[in-house]
Amino acid sequence: MLTIRGGLLTIRGGLLTIRGGLLTIRGGLLTTRGGLLTTREGLLTTREGLLTTREGLLTTCEDLLTTREGLLTTRGSSLNVRAVFMHQQFFELFLRRPGSRQQNRVEYSPFEKNSHNPMSSHALPTVHRNIFRTFA
C-alpha cells in the first residue's frame, strides 16, 4: 500500500518512509536523517564526518582512525599498534622518524611459532609518520 500525503511517502508493511528529508527503510536496514546514515544490525553509522562500523571494527573521526579489539589507532601522523590478535597474519611496518630520511623495517607477528598465545602488547611499537601494511 502506498500513501503520499503533504510530502510524506509511506509504503506500508514497514518498508519505506520519507518524511522531511528523513529516509527510513525498515527491517533494520537503513536510516538517514540530517546527514546521518545508519544501517542497523550494528553495521555502519556516519555522522558529521564520523564513520563507525560496530562489532569493534572501525571508527574514524577528524583524522582519527581506531579499530577496536586493540588493533590500530592513528591520530594525526602517529600510529600505535596495540595488542593484536590476528591469527596467521603479520604486520610489516616502515618507520621513519620526523626529519629523518632513514627508514626502518619491522615485522611483527601476533603469535609465537604456531602458538595461540598472543604476544604482550608491551612488545608493540608506537610508530610516527609511517607506511603500514598487513599481509595475510
Secondary structure, DSSP 8 states (H G I E B T S, - for coil): -EEEETTEEEETTTTEEEETTEEEETTTTEEEETTEEEETTTTEEEETTEEEETTTTEEEETTEEEETTTTEEEETTEEE--S---TT-EEEEEE--TT----EEEEE-SBSTT--SB--GGGS-EEES-EEEEE-
